[in-house]
Amino acid sequence: VAAYRITQEALTNIVKHSGADHAGIRLTWEDHNLMIDITDDGRGGGRGLPSGGDGLIGIRERAAACGGAATAGPRTDGHGFAVSVRLPLARP
């Protein structure tokens, strides 16, 4: 459920704030973790973006509540924003 809700929130943020033409979701199962990467090709984390929501905070808190971690910020490979999440496959 956490993976679904985190992905849903990240996609909501893309639609509301990024001005992106494309978004991507990559799920990678490792030995003990599910890795979730959500990216877009929008404006990134520039100063002109509206803020005030709790979406990224909620993503981080939901990941932490499951024993995982989340990072979010402008993409390093060009325009856009990226959310990366690690969720353990077993309860901590």
C-alpha positions as a printed Julia matrix, in Angstrom:
92×3 Matrix{Float64}:
  0.0    0.0     0.0
  2.87   2.38    0.81
  4.39   1.94   -2.66
  1.04   2.7    -4.29
  0.37   5.81   -2.16
  3.91   7.17   -2.62
  3.67   6.73   -6.39
  0.21   8.3    -6.42
  1.44  11.37   -4.5
  4.49  11.79   -6.73
  2.32  11.64   -9.86
 -0.14  14.12   -8.32
  2.77  16.51   -7.71
  3.88  16.14  -11.33
  0.41  16.97  -12.65
 -0.07  19.92  -10.28
  3.35  21.54  -10.29
  5.82  20.43  -12.94
  4.46  21.4   -16.34
  5.95  18.11  -17.56
  5.17  16.46  -20.87
  6.29  13.02  -19.67
  6.63  11.09  -16.44
  8.24   7.76  -15.75
  7.92   5.16  -13.02
 10.54   2.47  -12.47
 10.13  -0.3    -9.89
 13.18  -2.39   -9.08
 13.07  -5.37   -6.74
 16.35  -6.04   -4.97
 17.11  -8.79   -2.45
 15.6   -6.91    0.49
 14.16  -3.7    -0.96
 11.71  -2.31   -3.46
 13.18   0.72   -5.2
 10.75   3.24   -6.71
 11.94   6.0    -9.05
  9.45   8.55  -10.36
 10.77  11.18  -12.78
  9.41  13.91  -15.0
 10.71  16.28  -17.65
  9.14  19.43  -16.19
 10.54  22.58  -14.66
 12.38  20.81  -11.83
 12.72  22.44   -8.43
 13.14  26.01   -9.6
 12.15  29.07   -7.6
  9.1   29.76   -9.73
  7.24  26.65   -8.62
  4.29  27.02   -6.27
  4.71  25.34   -2.91
  2.9   24.99    0.37
  1.76  21.4     0.04
  2.78  18.45    2.14
  3.26  15.92   -0.67
  7.04  15.47   -0.46
  6.95  15.51    3.33
  4.25  12.83    3.23
  6.31  10.71    0.83
  9.33  10.88    3.15
  7.25  10.14    6.25
  5.44   7.2     4.64
  8.74   5.68    3.5
 10.27   6.17    6.96
  7.23   4.61    8.65
  7.94   1.45    6.64
 11.63   1.46    7.55
 12.65   2.95    4.22
 13.84   6.3     2.91
 12.96   8.81    0.21
 14.78  11.61   -1.59
 13.39  14.22   -3.95
 14.86  17.02   -5.99
 15.81  18.31   -9.41
 17.16  15.67  -11.79
 20.91  15.65  -12.33
 20.6   14.51  -15.96
 18.62  17.46  -17.31
 15.26  19.19  -16.84
 12.8   17.72  -14.43
 12.36  16.37  -10.95
 12.98  12.96   -9.41
 11.61  11.1    -6.4
 13.53   8.01   -5.3
 12.23   5.68   -2.61
 13.59   2.57   -0.92
 11.1    0.36    0.87
 12.17  -2.81    2.69
 10.39  -5.94    1.52
 10.13  -7.25    5.09
  8.94  -5.36    8.14
 11.73  -3.76   10.18
